[in-house]
Amino acid sequence: MKIVLAYSGGLDTSVMVRWLRERYAEAEIITVTGDLGQKREIEGVRAKALATGAARAYVKNLQEEFITGYAFPALMAGALYEGAYPMATSLGRPLLAKYLVDVARAEKAAMVAHGCTGKGNDQVRFEVSVAALAPDLVCLAPLREWEFTSREEEMAYAEKHGIPIAATRQSPYSIDENLWGTSVECGVLEDPMVEPPEDAYQRTVSPDHAPDEPAYVDLEFLEGIPVAMNGDPLSGAALVRAIDELAAAHGVGRIDLVENRLVGIKSREIYEAPAAVVLHAAHTELERLTLDKATFHLKSQLAAEYASMVYNGLWFSPLRLALDAFVRETQRYVSGTVRMKLLKGRATVAGRSSPHSLYQQTLATYTAEDTFDQTASAGFIAIYGLPVKTYHRVHQKPNGASQRRLQKAGAFVQS
């Protein structure tokens, strides 16, 4: 029997290799690690897996596939969960599940396993993705059934069996990171009234200690995809890495969020996503310049639906594929350059241009160059307001009662 384990090298999966061997005595434990750009625990992860009892350990660089195939489609969709979270972890899980299934097929394994808790979102993302890609595979979730009831007990088990771990009782954060962002939870962060201590942040400089002078960066997009930084063409992964380093040095990308998990609880986590924050702001601004009003407004509404699907583990759903087709069509003319200003934790738009810009200065200006026909507005307003005017004319009450009712309602709304 073979069990293919999604292995990060963190506390849970490090303990899990030995635990699975004890629980399934005849099983070979084969670990799978996808390199999505994480810096923690990736170095030496194969040797660590083998040292803790894995029969074989697969490690693959998936950074370019992750950025171009997962992060950038979500960027083009404008997908920010609950309007804030760029979903670095959420976007990484379906790709890791795909790699997990690929190795399971190559090894002819009938079982896969993951290290997700029973109260989090990742269990859903892994298991729904595996079910979509390989419905015949059995998916194990040891954290939902093993005897450990706390991270402290897991640490004690690791110490007893000589399993090296990064978490300590003094710094018990649970950290997940990739090229698109870092997620940090547990420890003092579980109290939403506690300001995150500086040691919780992994990749950004404190805005208080960031440079006093701003940095400006020009980001070039081609059909919605970022392709160059300051005039230098870069691959997706290289571009994200370059933006990330610059923005992080200016304290950009910190997000402190109480969010609604899929399982029905609220959780407080902090996120660091310097490149994602900058790119989302730049991409949205370019859309403001190049998309017509109706398309921009509808796309903004669908962005929330797209983000919810990704967050809730439905990357491989037919609806997500259908929305991708819509998004791709909207991006045909989303090409141009956006200049971003990075200063003390903030990323703001400093300029934008596009060969497909719908902004016409001669229509917008209030100078003598104005070509807008203001006399046309009277007829437009008369037709636009006709339904409202007709309704209130029909329902008007004697002695001005309807007008007084409207005034009263307006006063209530304002109060």
TORMARTOR-22367 format. One line per 3 residues: number of its first residue (from 1); for each residue x, y, z of C-alpha. Coordinates in Angstrom, 1 decimal. Example, Ala and Ser with C-alpha at 12.3 -4.5 7.8 and 13.67 -1.06 7.14 Angstrom:
1 = 12.3:-4.5:7.8 ~ 13.7:-1.1:7.1
// end
This chain:
1 = 0.0:0.0:0.0 ~ 1.2:3.5:-0.9 ~ 0.1:6.8:0.6
4 = 1.1:10.0:-1.1 ~ 1.3:12.9:1.3 ~ 1.2:16.6:0.5
7 = 4.3:17.5:2.5 ~ 5.3:21.0:3.5 ~ 8.0:20.2:6.1
10 = 6.1:22.1:8.8 ~ 5.0:20.8:12.1 ~ 1.9:18.9:11.0
13 = 3.2:17.1:8.0 ~ 6.6:16.4:9.7 ~ 4.8:14.6:12.5
16 = 2.4:13.0:10.0 ~ 5.0:11.0:8.1 ~ 5.8:9.0:11.2
19 = 2.2:8.9:12.4 ~ 1.0:7.4:9.0 ~ 3.7:4.8:9.2
22 = 2.5:3.8:12.6 ~ -1.2:3.8:11.7 ~ -0.8:2.0:8.3
25 = 2.0:-0.4:9.1 ~ 2.3:-1.8:5.6 ~ 2.2:1.5:3.8
28 = 5.0:3.3:2.0 ~ 4.8:7.0:2.7 ~ 5.7:9.1:-0.4
31 = 5.9:12.8:0.1 ~ 5.1:15.5:-2.4 ~ 6.3:19.1:-2.1
34 = 5.5:21.8:-4.5 ~ 7.9:24.8:-4.6 ~ 5.6:27.8:-5.0
37 = 8.2:30.2:-4.0 ~ 8.2:29.6:-0.2 ~ 11.5:30.4:1.5
40 = 10.7:28.7:4.8 ~ 11.3:24.9:5.0 ~ 11.8:24.3:1.3
43 = 15.6:24.0:1.6 ~ 16.5:20.5:2.5 ~ 12.8:19.4:2.5
46 = 13.5:16.2:0.5 ~ 16.3:15.1:3.0 ~ 14.0:16.0:5.9
49 = 11.2:13.9:4.5 ~ 13.4:10.9:4.0 ~ 15.0:11.3:7.4
52 = 11.6:11.2:9.1 ~ 10.6:7.9:7.3 ~ 9.4:8.7:3.8
55 = 10.1:6.0:1.2 ~ 10.4:8.6:-1.5 ~ 10.2:12.4:-1.7
58 = 9.2:14.4:-4.7 ~ 10.0:18.1:-4.9 ~ 9.1:20.2:-7.9
61 = 9.5:23.8:-8.8 ~ 6.0:25.0:-9.7 ~ 6.6:28.8:-9.3
64 = 6.0:29.8:-12.9 ~ 2.9:27.6:-13.3 ~ 1.5:28.9:-10.0
67 = 1.9:32.6:-11.0 ~ 0.8:32.4:-14.7 ~ -1.8:29.6:-14.3
70 = -3.4:30.5:-11.0 ~ -2.4:33.9:-9.5 ~ -2.6:35.9:-12.8
73 = -6.1:34.5:-13.7 ~ -7.3:35.6:-10.3 ~ -5.6:39.0:-10.8
76 = -7.3:39.5:-14.1 ~ -10.6:38.6:-12.5 ~ -10.0:41.1:-9.7
79 = -10.5:38.4:-7.2 ~ -10.0:39.6:-3.6 ~ -11.8:37.6:-1.0
82 = -14.2:39.8:1.0 ~ -12.6:42.7:-0.8 ~ -9.2:42.4:0.8
85 = -7.4:39.0:0.7 ~ -5.5:38.2:-2.5 ~ -5.8:34.5:-1.6
88 = -2.2:33.3:-1.9 ~ -2.9:30.2:0.1 ~ -6.3:29.6:-1.6
91 = -4.7:29.8:-5.1 ~ -1.8:27.5:-4.2 ~ -3.9:24.6:-3.0
94 = -5.5:23.4:-6.3 ~ -2.1:23.4:-7.9 ~ -0.6:21.4:-5.1
97 = -3.6:19.0:-5.3 ~ -2.9:18.6:-9.0 ~ 0.7:17.7:-8.3
100 = -0.4:15.3:-5.6 ~ -2.7:13.5:-8.0 ~ 0.0:13.4:-10.7
103 = 2.5:11.7:-8.3 ~ -0.2:9.3:-7.0 ~ -0.9:8.3:-10.6
106 = 2.8:7.8:-11.3 ~ 3.3:5.7:-8.2 ~ 0.0:3.8:-8.7
109 = -1.1:4.8:-5.3 ~ -4.7:4.4:-4.1 ~ -4.5:6.9:-1.2
112 = -3.4:10.5:-0.7 ~ -3.2:12.5:2.4 ~ -2.9:16.2:3.5
115 = -2.0:18.1:6.6 ~ -5.1:20.3:6.9 ~ -7.1:20.8:10.0
118 = -10.7:19.9:10.4 ~ -11.7:23.5:11.1 ~ -10.0:25.2:8.2
121 = -10.6:25.9:4.5 ~ -7.6:24.0:3.1 ~ -9.1:20.6:3.8
124 = -12.0:21.5:1.5 ~ -9.6:22.9:-1.2 ~ -7.5:19.7:-1.2
127 = -10.3:17.2:-1.1 ~ -12.6:18.8:-3.6 ~ -9.7:19.3:-6.0
130 = -8.6:15.7:-5.6 ~ -12.2:14.6:-6.1 ~ -12.4:16.6:-9.3
133 = -9.1:15.4:-10.7 ~ -9.2:11.8:-9.5 ~ -12.5:10.8:-7.9
136 = -11.3:7.2:-7.4 ~ -8.5:8.2:-4.9 ~ -9.1:7.9:-1.2
139 = -8.1:11.1:0.6 ~ -6.9:10.9:4.2 ~ -7.0:13.8:6.7
142 = -5.0:12.7:9.8 ~ -5.6:16.0:11.6 ~ -9.3:15.2:11.8
145 = -8.7:11.8:13.5 ~ -5.4:11.6:15.3 ~ -4.9:11.8:19.1
148 = -3.2:15.2:19.2 ~ -5.4:18.0:20.5 ~ -3.0:20.9:20.3
151 = 0.2:22.0:18.5 ~ 2.0:21.7:21.8 ~ 1.2:17.9:21.9
154 = 2.5:17.6:18.3 ~ 5.7:19.4:19.3 ~ 6.1:17.0:22.2
157 = 5.7:14.0:19.8 ~ 8.2:15.5:17.4 ~ 10.7:16.0:20.2
160 = 10.2:12.4:21.4 ~ 10.9:11.0:18.0 ~ 13.6:13.4:17.0
163 = 11.7:15.1:14.3 ~ 13.1:18.6:13.5 ~ 10.5:21.4:13.5
166 = 10.5:25.1:13.1 ~ 7.7:26.0:15.4 ~ 8.5:26.6:19.1
169 = 6.4:27.2:22.2 ~ 7.8:30.7:22.3 ~ 6.7:31.4:18.7
172 = 3.8:29.2:17.9 ~ 2.7:30.8:14.6 ~ 1.2:28.7:11.8
175 = 2.7:30.1:8.6 ~ 2.0:29.3:5.0 ~ 3.9:31.2:2.3
178 = 4.4:31.2:-1.4 ~ 5.4:33.8:-4.1 ~ 2.0:35.4:-4.0
181 = 1.9:36.0:-0.3 ~ 2.2:34.8:3.3 ~ -0.5:33.8:5.8
184 = 0.1:33.9:9.5 ~ -2.2:32.7:12.3 ~ -2.3:31.2:15.8
187 = -0.6:32.4:19.0 ~ -1.4:35.9:20.1 ~ -3.1:36.6:16.8
190 = -6.1:34.6:17.9 ~ -7.2:37.6:20.0 ~ -8.6:40.1:17.5
193 = -8.0:43.0:19.9 ~ -4.2:42.3:20.0 ~ -2.1:44.3:17.5
196 = 0.1:41.9:15.5 ~ 3.6:41.9:17.0 ~ 6.4:42.6:14.6
199 = 7.8:39.1:14.9 ~ 4.6:37.8:13.3 ~ 5.4:39.5:10.0
202 = 7.7:37.5:7.8 ~ 8.5:39.4:4.6 ~ 7.6:43.1:5.0
205 = 9.4:46.0:6.7 ~ 7.3:47.9:9.3 ~ 5.7:51.0:7.6
208 = 7.1:52.9:10.6 ~ 10.6:52.0:9.6 ~ 10.2:52.1:5.9
211 = 12.1:54.7:3.8 ~ 10.8:58.3:4.1 ~ 11.2:58.8:0.3
214 = 8.7:57.0:-2.0 ~ 9.6:54.5:-4.7 ~ 7.9:54.7:-8.1
217 = 7.5:51.7:-10.3 ~ 6.0:51.5:-13.8 ~ 4.0:48.2:-14.4
220 = 3.2:47.2:-18.0 ~ 0.2:45.0:-18.8 ~ -0.7:43.2:-22.0
223 = -4.3:42.0:-22.2 ~ -4.6:42.1:-18.5 ~ -1.4:40.2:-17.8
226 = 1.6:42.0:-16.1 ~ 4.6:41.6:-18.4 ~ 7.2:44.2:-17.5
229 = 8.5:46.4:-14.7 ~ 10.1:49.7:-15.4 ~ 10.4:48.8:-19.1
232 = 12.1:45.4:-18.4 ~ 10.2:42.4:-19.7 ~ 10.1:39.6:-17.1
235 = 8.5:36.2:-16.7 ~ 5.5:36.0:-14.4 ~ 7.5:34.6:-11.4
238 = 10.4:36.9:-11.9 ~ 8.1:39.9:-12.1 ~ 6.2:39.1:-9.0
241 = 9.5:38.5:-7.1 ~ 10.9:41.8:-8.2 ~ 7.7:43.8:-7.2
244 = 7.5:41.9:-4.0 ~ 11.0:42.8:-2.9 ~ 10.6:46.5:-3.7
247 = 7.1:46.8:-2.1 ~ 8.1:44.8:1.0 ~ 11.0:47.2:1.6
250 = 8.4:50.0:1.8 ~ 6.1:48.2:4.1 ~ 3.4:47.6:1.5
253 = 1.2:44.5:1.6 ~ 0.2:44.0:5.2 ~ -3.4:42.9:5.8
256 = -5.0:42.3:9.2 ~ -8.2:40.5:8.5 ~ -11.1:38.8:10.4
259 = -12.6:36.6:7.7 ~ -15.5:34.2:7.2 ~ -14.2:30.7:6.7
262 = -16.1:28.2:4.7 ~ -16.7:26.0:7.7 ~ -18.8:28.7:9.4
265 = -16.4:30.3:11.8 ~ -14.6:33.6:11.8 ~ -10.8:33.6:11.9
268 = -8.3:36.3:12.4 ~ -5.2:36.1:10.3 ~ -2.5:38.5:9.0
271 = -1.4:38.4:5.4 ~ 1.6:39.8:3.6 ~ 1.2:40.1:-0.1
274 = 3.3:43.0:-1.4 ~ 3.3:42.2:-5.1 ~ -0.3:41.1:-5.1
277 = -1.5:44.3:-3.4 ~ 0.4:46.4:-5.9 ~ -0.6:44.4:-8.9
280 = -4.3:44.3:-8.0 ~ -4.3:48.1:-7.5 ~ -2.5:48.7:-10.8
283 = -4.7:46.3:-12.8 ~ -8.0:47.7:-11.5 ~ -6.8:51.2:-12.4
286 = -6.0:50.1:-15.9 ~ -9.4:48.6:-16.2 ~ -11.0:51.9:-15.1
289 = -9.2:53.5:-18.0 ~ -10.0:50.9:-20.7 ~ -13.3:49.1:-19.9
292 = -16.7:50.6:-20.7 ~ -18.9:51.4:-17.7 ~ -21.3:48.5:-18.0
295 = -18.5:45.9:-18.3 ~ -16.5:47.4:-15.5 ~ -19.4:47.4:-13.1
298 = -20.5:43.8:-13.9 ~ -17.0:42.5:-13.8 ~ -16.6:44.1:-10.3
301 = -19.7:42.2:-9.1 ~ -18.5:38.9:-10.6 ~ -15.0:39.4:-9.0
304 = -16.6:38.7:-5.6 ~ -18.1:35.5:-6.9 ~ -14.8:34.4:-8.5
307 = -13.0:35.1:-5.2 ~ -15.5:33.1:-3.2 ~ -15.2:30.1:-5.5
310 = -11.4:30.1:-5.2 ~ -11.5:30.7:-1.4 ~ -14.1:27.9:-1.0
313 = -12.1:25.3:-3.0 ~ -13.9:25.3:-6.3 ~ -11.0:26.1:-8.6
316 = -11.8:23.1:-10.8 ~ -15.5:23.9:-11.0 ~ -17.3:24.5:-14.4
319 = -18.5:27.9:-13.2 ~ -14.9:29.1:-12.6 ~ -14.0:28.0:-16.1
322 = -17.0:29.8:-17.5 ~ -16.1:33.0:-15.6 ~ -12.5:32.7:-16.9
325 = -13.9:32.9:-20.5 ~ -15.8:36.1:-19.5 ~ -12.7:37.6:-17.9
328 = -10.5:36.8:-20.9 ~ -12.9:38.6:-23.2 ~ -12.9:41.7:-20.9
331 = -9.1:41.8:-21.0 ~ -8.7:42.2:-24.7 ~ -7.9:46.0:-24.4
334 = -6.5:46.0:-20.8 ~ -3.0:46.9:-22.0 ~ -0.9:49.8:-20.9
337 = 1.2:51.2:-18.1 ~ 0.4:52.1:-14.6 ~ 2.8:54.0:-12.4
340 = 2.6:53.1:-8.7 ~ 3.9:55.1:-5.7 ~ 5.1:53.1:-2.7
343 = 5.4:54.9:0.6 ~ 5.2:53.9:4.2 ~ 2.9:50.9:3.7
346 = 0.7:52.4:1.0 ~ 0.6:51.6:-2.7 ~ -1.2:54.4:-4.7
349 = -1.7:55.1:-8.3 ~ 0.6:57.9:-9.6 ~ -0.2:57.7:-13.3
352 = -1.8:55.5:-16.0 ~ -1.8:55.3:-19.8 ~ -3.1:53.0:-22.5
355 = -3.4:52.9:-26.3 ~ -6.9:51.8:-25.7 ~ -7.8:54.4:-23.1
358 = -11.5:55.5:-23.1 ~ -10.6:58.6:-21.3 ~ -11.0:61.6:-23.7
361 = -9.5:64.8:-22.4 ~ -11.5:66.9:-24.8 ~ -14.7:65.5:-23.3
364 = -13.6:65.7:-19.7 ~ -12.0:69.1:-19.7 ~ -13.6:72.3:-18.4
367 = -11.3:74.5:-20.6 ~ -11.9:76.1:-23.9 ~ -11.0:72.7:-25.6
370 = -14.2:71.2:-24.3 ~ -16.1:69.3:-27.0 ~ -18.9:68.0:-24.8
373 = -22.4:69.2:-25.9 ~ -23.9:70.4:-22.6 ~ -27.1:71.4:-24.3
376 = -27.9:67.7:-24.9 ~ -28.1:67.1:-21.1 ~ -31.5:68.6:-20.7
379 = -33.2:66.1:-23.0 ~ -31.1:63.2:-21.5 ~ -32.2:64.1:-17.9
382 = -35.8:64.4:-19.0 ~ -35.9:60.9:-20.5 ~ -33.7:59.4:-17.8
385 = -35.9:60.7:-15.0 ~ -39.2:60.1:-16.8 ~ -40.0:56.8:-15.0
388 = -39.5:58.3:-11.5 ~ -41.4:61.4:-12.5 ~ -44.3:59.4:-13.9
391 = -44.5:57.1:-10.8 ~ -44.8:60.0:-8.4 ~ -47.2:61.9:-10.6
394 = -49.5:58.9:-10.6 ~ -49.2:58.2:-6.9 ~ -49.3:61.8:-5.8
397 = -51.6:62.4:-2.8 ~ -53.7:65.5:-2.3 ~ -52.4:68.4:-0.1
400 = -48.7:67.4:-0.9 ~ -48.8:64.3:1.4 ~ -46.6:62.2:-0.9
403 = -43.9:64.9:-1.0 ~ -43.9:65.2:2.8 ~ -43.6:61.4:3.0
406 = -40.6:61.4:0.7 ~ -39.0:64.2:2.7 ~ -39.5:62.3:5.9
409 = -38.0:59.2:4.4 ~ -35.0:61.2:3.2 ~ -34.6:62.6:6.7
412 = -34.7:59.1:8.2 ~ -32.1:57.8:5.8 ~ -29.8:60.8:6.6
415 = -30.2:60.3:10.3
// end
